[in-house]
């Protein structure tokens, strides 16, 4: 999920790619934000870069 977010996919595109609902994508994104203490998508991308995921 984080890789798809950092690749710039929109929630609908992620949902279609993973065969899940957009609500599930929203929930996963919210969980990532909470677990990583990130305030927004930019901070998620920053984390992914720091972890050499991108």
N, CA, C and O atoms as a CHARMM CRD file, in Angstrom:
* protein
*
  216
    1    1 UNK  N      0.83600  -1.18700   0.00000 PROA 1      0.00000
    2    1 UNK  CA     0.00000   0.00000   0.00000 PROA 1      0.00000
    3    1 UNK  C      0.87400   1.24100   0.00000 PROA 1      0.00000
    4    1 UNK  O      0.64800   2.15700  -0.79000 PROA 1      0.00000
    5    2 UNK  N      1.86700   1.28300   0.87400 PROA 2      0.00000
    6    2 UNK  CA     2.73300   2.46500   0.95700 PROA 2      0.00000
    7    2 UNK  C      3.46400   2.69300  -0.36100 PROA 2      0.00000
    8    2 UNK  O      3.62500   3.83600  -0.79000 PROA 2      0.00000
    9    3 UNK  N      3.90100   1.62800  -0.99700 PROA 3      0.00000
   10    3 UNK  CA     4.59500   1.75600  -2.28300 PROA 3      0.00000
   11    3 UNK  C      3.66800   2.37300  -3.33100 PROA 3      0.00000
   12    3 UNK  O      4.09200   3.22600  -4.11100 PROA 3      0.00000
   13    4 UNK  N      2.42300   1.95100  -3.35000 PROA 4      0.00000
   14    4 UNK  CA     1.47700   2.50500  -4.32600 PROA 4      0.00000
   15    4 UNK  C      1.20100   3.97500  -4.03400 PROA 4      0.00000
   16    4 UNK  O      1.06100   4.77800  -4.95700 PROA 4      0.00000
   17    5 UNK  N      1.12300   4.32600  -2.76400 PROA 5      0.00000
   18    5 UNK  CA     0.92700   5.73100  -2.39000 PROA 5      0.00000
   19    5 UNK  C      2.10900   6.56900  -2.86000 PROA 5      0.00000
   20    5 UNK  O      1.93000   7.64500  -3.43100 PROA 5      0.00000
   21    6 UNK  N      3.31000   6.07000  -2.61800 PROA 6      0.00000
   22    6 UNK  CA     4.50600   6.83600  -3.01300 PROA 6      0.00000
   23    6 UNK  C      4.66800   6.89700  -4.52100 PROA 6      0.00000
   24    6 UNK  O      5.31400   7.80400  -5.04700 PROA 6      0.00000
   25    7 UNK  N      4.08000   5.92700  -5.21800 PROA 7      0.00000
   26    7 UNK  CA     4.11900   5.95500  -6.68000 PROA 7      0.00000
   27    7 UNK  C      3.10000   6.92800  -7.26100 PROA 7      0.00000
   28    7 UNK  O      3.05100   7.12800  -8.47500 PROA 7      0.00000
   29    8 UNK  N      2.27800   7.53900  -6.39100 PROA 8      0.00000
   30    8 UNK  CA     1.35400   8.57100  -6.83700 PROA 8      0.00000
   31    8 UNK  C     -0.02700   8.08300  -7.23300 PROA 8      0.00000
   32    8 UNK  O     -0.80400   8.83400  -7.82200 PROA 8      0.00000
   33    9 UNK  N     -0.34100   6.83700  -6.91900 PROA 9      0.00000
   34    9 UNK  CA    -1.66300   6.32100  -7.24300 PROA 9      0.00000
   35    9 UNK  C     -2.72700   6.97400  -6.36200 PROA 9      0.00000
   36    9 UNK  O     -2.49100   7.22900  -5.18000 PROA 9      0.00000
   37   10 UNK  N     -3.87500   7.23900  -6.93100 PROA 10     0.00000
   38   10 UNK  CA    -5.03200   7.74700  -6.19800 PROA 10     0.00000
   39   10 UNK  C     -5.71300   6.57100  -5.49200 PROA 10     0.00000
   40   10 UNK  O     -5.49400   5.41400  -5.85000 PROA 10     0.00000
   41   11 UNK  N     -6.52800   6.87100  -4.49900 PROA 11     0.00000
   42   11 UNK  CA    -7.20500   5.81700  -3.74400 PROA 11     0.00000
   43   11 UNK  C     -7.99900   4.87700  -4.65100 PROA 11     0.00000
   44   11 UNK  O     -7.95300   3.66000  -4.47200 PROA 11     0.00000
   45   12 UNK  N     -8.71600   5.42600  -5.60600 PROA 12     0.00000
   46   12 UNK  CA    -9.51300   4.59700  -6.52600 PROA 12     0.00000
   47   12 UNK  C     -8.59700   3.66700  -7.31800 PROA 12     0.00000
   48   12 UNK  O     -8.92700   2.49800  -7.51600 PROA 12     0.00000
   49   13 UNK  N     -7.45700   4.17200  -7.76800 PROA 13     0.00000
   50   13 UNK  CA    -6.52100   3.35600  -8.54700 PROA 13     0.00000
   51   13 UNK  C     -5.91900   2.24200  -7.68700 PROA 13     0.00000
   52   13 UNK  O     -5.75100   1.11400  -8.14900 PROA 13     0.00000
   53   14 UNK  N     -5.59900   2.56700  -6.44400 PROA 14     0.00000
   54   14 UNK  CA    -5.06300   1.55800  -5.51900 PROA 14     0.00000
   55   14 UNK  C     -6.11900   0.47900  -5.28300 PROA 14     0.00000
   56   14 UNK  O     -5.81800  -0.71500  -5.31700 PROA 14     0.00000
   57   15 UNK  N     -7.34900   0.90900  -5.04500 PROA 15     0.00000
   58   15 UNK  CA    -8.44100  -0.04000  -4.81000 PROA 15     0.00000
   59   15 UNK  C     -8.61900  -0.97700  -6.00500 PROA 15     0.00000
   60   15 UNK  O     -8.76100  -2.18800  -5.83700 PROA 15     0.00000
   61   16 UNK  N     -8.61100  -0.41700  -7.19000 PROA 16     0.00000
   62   16 UNK  CA    -8.77100  -1.23600  -8.39200 PROA 16     0.00000
   63   16 UNK  C     -7.60800  -2.21400  -8.55800 PROA 16     0.00000
   64   16 UNK  O     -7.81300  -3.37500  -8.91400 PROA 16     0.00000
   65   17 UNK  N     -6.41200  -1.74900  -8.30400 PROA 17     0.00000
   66   17 UNK  CA    -5.21600  -2.56800  -8.46900 PROA 17     0.00000
   67   17 UNK  C     -5.18400  -3.72500  -7.46300 PROA 17     0.00000
   68   17 UNK  O     -4.73200  -4.82100  -7.79300 PROA 17     0.00000
   69   18 UNK  N     -5.66400  -3.48100  -6.23600 PROA 18     0.00000
   70   18 UNK  CA    -5.61900  -4.49900  -5.18500 PROA 18     0.00000
   71   18 UNK  C     -6.94200  -5.24500  -5.01000 PROA 18     0.00000
   72   18 UNK  O     -7.06500  -6.11100  -4.14300 PROA 18     0.00000
   73   19 UNK  N     -7.93300  -4.90200  -5.84300 PROA 19     0.00000
   74   19 UNK  CA    -9.25100  -5.53900  -5.78000 PROA 19     0.00000
   75   19 UNK  C     -9.88800  -5.39100  -4.39700 PROA 19     0.00000
   76   19 UNK  O    -10.42600  -6.34800  -3.84100 PROA 19     0.00000
   77   20 UNK  N     -9.81700  -4.17400  -3.85700 PROA 20     0.00000
   78   20 UNK  CA   -10.44600  -3.85300  -2.57600 PROA 20     0.00000
   79   20 UNK  C    -11.26300  -2.57400  -2.75600 PROA 20     0.00000
   80   20 UNK  O    -11.17500  -1.92200  -3.79700 PROA 20     0.00000
   81   21 UNK  N    -12.05000  -2.21900  -1.75200 PROA 21     0.00000
   82   21 UNK  CA   -12.87800  -1.01900  -1.85800 PROA 21     0.00000
   83   21 UNK  C    -12.04500   0.22400  -1.51800 PROA 21     0.00000
   84   21 UNK  O    -10.99400   0.13100  -0.88400 PROA 21     0.00000
   85   22 UNK  N    -12.53300   1.37000  -1.94700 PROA 22     0.00000
   86   22 UNK  CA   -11.84500   2.62300  -1.62700 PROA 22     0.00000
   87   22 UNK  C    -11.90600   2.89400  -0.12300 PROA 22     0.00000
   88   22 UNK  O    -11.00500   3.52700   0.42700 PROA 22     0.00000
   89   23 UNK  N    -12.95400   2.42500   0.54000 PROA 23     0.00000
   90   23 UNK  CA   -13.03700   2.57500   2.00300 PROA 23     0.00000
   91   23 UNK  C    -11.91100   1.81700   2.69000 PROA 23     0.00000
   92   23 UNK  O    -11.35200   2.29000   3.68000 PROA 23     0.00000
   93   24 UNK  N    -11.58000   0.65200   2.17100 PROA 24     0.00000
   94   24 UNK  CA   -10.48300  -0.13900   2.72800 PROA 24     0.00000
   95   24 UNK  C     -9.15900   0.58400   2.51300 PROA 24     0.00000
   96   24 UNK  O     -8.30700   0.60300   3.40100 PROA 24     0.00000
   97   25 UNK  N     -8.98800   1.17000   1.35200 PROA 25     0.00000
   98   25 UNK  CA    -7.77400   1.94800   1.08200 PROA 25     0.00000
   99   25 UNK  C     -7.68600   3.11700   2.04800 PROA 25     0.00000
  100   25 UNK  O     -6.62500   3.38200   2.61300 PROA 25     0.00000
  101   26 UNK  N     -8.79800   3.81800   2.24100 PROA 26     0.00000
  102   26 UNK  CA    -8.82100   4.94100   3.18500 PROA 26     0.00000
  103   26 UNK  C     -8.41200   4.49300   4.58500 PROA 26     0.00000
  104   26 UNK  O     -7.64200   5.17000   5.26500 PROA 26     0.00000
  105   27 UNK  N     -8.93100   3.35600   5.00100 PROA 27     0.00000
  106   27 UNK  CA    -8.62400   2.84300   6.34100 PROA 27     0.00000
  107   27 UNK  C     -7.14300   2.46200   6.45600 PROA 27     0.00000
  108   27 UNK  O     -6.49900   2.76900   7.45900 PROA 27     0.00000
  109   28 UNK  N     -6.61100   1.80100   5.44200 PROA 28     0.00000
  110   28 UNK  CA    -5.19300   1.44000   5.45700 PROA 28     0.00000
  111   28 UNK  C     -4.30800   2.69300   5.48900 PROA 28     0.00000
  112   28 UNK  O     -3.31100   2.74200   6.21000 PROA 28     0.00000
  113   29 UNK  N     -4.68200   3.69200   4.70500 PROA 29     0.00000
  114   29 UNK  CA    -3.91400   4.94000   4.68700 PROA 29     0.00000
  115   29 UNK  C     -3.96000   5.60500   6.06700 PROA 29     0.00000
  116   29 UNK  O     -2.94300   6.09100   6.56300 PROA 29     0.00000
  117   30 UNK  N     -5.13900   5.62200   6.67400 PROA 30     0.00000
  118   30 UNK  CA    -5.27600   6.21300   8.01300 PROA 30     0.00000
  119   30 UNK  C     -4.44200   5.44200   9.03000 PROA 30     0.00000
  120   30 UNK  O     -3.81100   6.04300   9.89800 PROA 30     0.00000
  121   31 UNK  N     -4.43500   4.11800   8.92700 PROA 31     0.00000
  122   31 UNK  CA    -3.61700   3.30700   9.82700 PROA 31     0.00000
  123   31 UNK  C     -2.13400   3.59700   9.64600 PROA 31     0.00000
  124   31 UNK  O     -1.39500   3.69100  10.62600 PROA 31     0.00000
  125   32 UNK  N     -1.69700   3.73900   8.40400 PROA 32     0.00000
  126   32 UNK  CA    -0.29600   4.07700   8.13900 PROA 32     0.00000
  127   32 UNK  C      0.06100   5.42800   8.75100 PROA 32     0.00000
  128   32 UNK  O      1.09800   5.57500   9.39800 PROA 32     0.00000
  129   33 UNK  N     -0.80500   6.40300   8.53900 PROA 33     0.00000
  130   33 UNK  CA    -0.55900   7.73400   9.09500 PROA 33     0.00000
  131   33 UNK  C     -0.42100   7.66500  10.61500 PROA 33     0.00000
  132   33 UNK  O      0.48000   8.27200  11.19500 PROA 33     0.00000
  133   34 UNK  N     -1.31600   6.92600  11.24400 PROA 34     0.00000
  134   34 UNK  CA    -1.29300   6.82200  12.70200 PROA 34     0.00000
  135   34 UNK  C     -0.05700   6.07700  13.19400 PROA 34     0.00000
  136   34 UNK  O      0.62700   6.55400  14.10000 PROA 34     0.00000
  137   35 UNK  N      0.23700   4.92900  12.62000 PROA 35     0.00000
  138   35 UNK  CA     1.35600   4.10300  13.07100 PROA 35     0.00000
  139   35 UNK  C      2.70200   4.78200  12.85800 PROA 35     0.00000
  140   35 UNK  O      3.63500   4.57300  13.63300 PROA 35     0.00000
  141   36 UNK  N      2.80400   5.59400  11.80900 PROA 36     0.00000
  142   36 UNK  CA     4.06900   6.25800  11.50200 PROA 36     0.00000
  143   36 UNK  C      4.11100   7.68700  12.04000 PROA 36     0.00000
  144   36 UNK  O      5.06700   8.42200  11.79000 PROA 36     0.00000
  145   37 UNK  N      3.07400   8.07600  12.77600 PROA 37     0.00000
  146   37 UNK  CA     2.97400   9.44100  13.30600 PROA 37     0.00000
  147   37 UNK  C      3.15600  10.48700  12.20700 PROA 37     0.00000
  148   37 UNK  O      3.80800  11.51200  12.40300 PROA 37     0.00000
  149   38 UNK  N      2.57200  10.20600  11.06400 PROA 38     0.00000
  150   38 UNK  CA     2.63900  11.12000   9.93400 PROA 38     0.00000
  151   38 UNK  C      1.36000  11.95700   9.89700 PROA 38     0.00000
  152   38 UNK  O      0.28500  11.48900  10.27200 PROA 38     0.00000
  153   39 UNK  N      1.49500  13.19100   9.44400 PROA 39     0.00000
  154   39 UNK  CA     0.33200  14.07900   9.37400 PROA 39     0.00000
  155   39 UNK  C     -0.31500  14.09200   7.99300 PROA 39     0.00000
  156   39 UNK  O     -1.48000  14.46500   7.85200 PROA 39     0.00000
  157   40 UNK  N      0.44600  13.68000   6.97000 PROA 40     0.00000
  158   40 UNK  CA    -0.08600  13.74500   5.61600 PROA 40     0.00000
  159   40 UNK  C      0.68200  12.78800   4.69900 PROA 40     0.00000
  160   40 UNK  O      1.61900  12.11400   5.12500 PROA 40     0.00000
  161   41 UNK  N      0.27000  12.74700   3.45200 PROA 41     0.00000
  162   41 UNK  CA     0.88400  11.84600   2.47900 PROA 41     0.00000
  163   41 UNK  C      2.34800  12.19100   2.24800 PROA 41     0.00000
  164   41 UNK  O      3.16900  11.29800   2.03900 PROA 41     0.00000
  165   42 UNK  N      2.67900  13.46400   2.28500 PROA 42     0.00000
  166   42 UNK  CA     4.07500  13.86800   2.08200 PROA 42     0.00000
  167   42 UNK  C      4.98600  13.23200   3.13300 PROA 42     0.00000
  168   42 UNK  O      6.10400  12.82500   2.82000 PROA 42     0.00000
  169   43 UNK  N      4.51800  13.14700   4.35800 PROA 43     0.00000
  170   43 UNK  CA     5.32200  12.52100   5.40300 PROA 43     0.00000
  171   43 UNK  C      5.41700  11.01100   5.20700 PROA 43     0.00000
  172   43 UNK  O      6.42700  10.40400   5.56300 PROA 43     0.00000
  173   44 UNK  N      4.37700  10.40000   4.64300 PROA 44     0.00000
  174   44 UNK  CA     4.46300   8.98200   4.30500 PROA 44     0.00000
  175   44 UNK  C      5.52400   8.75000   3.23800 PROA 44     0.00000
  176   44 UNK  O      6.28900   7.78800   3.31300 PROA 44     0.00000
  177   45 UNK  N      5.56800   9.62900   2.24700 PROA 45     0.00000
  178   45 UNK  CA     6.56400   9.53300   1.18700 PROA 45     0.00000
  179   45 UNK  C      7.96600   9.73000   1.76900 PROA 45     0.00000
  180   45 UNK  O      8.89800   9.01200   1.41000 PROA 45     0.00000
  181   46 UNK  N      8.10700  10.69300   2.65500 PROA 46     0.00000
  182   46 UNK  CA     9.39100  10.94400   3.30900 PROA 46     0.00000
  183   46 UNK  C      9.86400   9.69300   4.05600 PROA 46     0.00000
  184   46 UNK  O     11.03300   9.31900   3.96800 PROA 46     0.00000
  185   47 UNK  N      8.95400   9.05100   4.78900 PROA 47     0.00000
  186   47 UNK  CA     9.28300   7.82700   5.51100 PROA 47     0.00000
  187   47 UNK  C      9.74400   6.74100   4.54200 PROA 47     0.00000
  188   47 UNK  O     10.75300   6.07800   4.78300 PROA 47     0.00000
  189   48 UNK  N      9.00700   6.56100   3.45100 PROA 48     0.00000
  190   48 UNK  CA     9.35000   5.53300   2.46300 PROA 48     0.00000
  191   48 UNK  C     10.74600   5.78500   1.88800 PROA 48     0.00000
  192   48 UNK  O     11.50900   4.84400   1.67300 PROA 48     0.00000
  193   49 UNK  N     11.07200   7.03100   1.64500 PROA 49     0.00000
  194   49 UNK  CA    12.40300   7.37800   1.12100 PROA 49     0.00000
  195   49 UNK  C     13.47100   7.04300   2.16000 PROA 49     0.00000
  196   49 UNK  O     14.50100   6.45600   1.82500 PROA 49     0.00000
  197   50 UNK  N     13.23200   7.41100   3.40700 PROA 50     0.00000
  198   50 UNK  CA    14.19500   7.13500   4.47400 PROA 50     0.00000
  199   50 UNK  C     14.42200   5.63400   4.65600 PROA 50     0.00000
  200   50 UNK  O     15.51400   5.21200   5.03600 PROA 50     0.00000
  201   51 UNK  N     13.40400   4.83700   4.38800 PROA 51     0.00000
  202   51 UNK  CA    13.49900   3.38700   4.54000 PROA 51     0.00000
  203   51 UNK  C     13.94300   2.69800   3.24100 PROA 51     0.00000
  204   51 UNK  O     13.92000   1.47100   3.14100 PROA 51     0.00000
  205   52 UNK  N     14.34500   3.50100   2.25300 PROA 52     0.00000
  206   52 UNK  CA    14.79100   2.98800   0.94500 PROA 52     0.00000
  207   52 UNK  C     13.73100   2.12900   0.26900 PROA 52     0.00000
  208   52 UNK  O     14.05000   1.14100  -0.39100 PROA 52     0.00000
  209   53 UNK  N     12.49100   2.50500   0.43400 PROA 53     0.00000
  210   53 UNK  CA    11.39300   1.78500  -0.20200 PROA 53     0.00000
  211   53 UNK  C     11.09000   2.35500  -1.58900 PROA 53     0.00000
  212   53 UNK  O     10.36900   1.74600  -2.37900 PROA 53     0.00000
  213   54 UNK  N     11.63500   3.49700  -1.86200 PROA 54     0.00000
  214   54 UNK  CA    11.35700   4.17200  -3.13300 PROA 54     0.00000
  215   54 UNK  C     12.63600   4.24000  -3.93300 PROA 54     0.00000
  216   54 UNK  O     12.64200   4.76900  -5.04500 PROA 54     0.00000
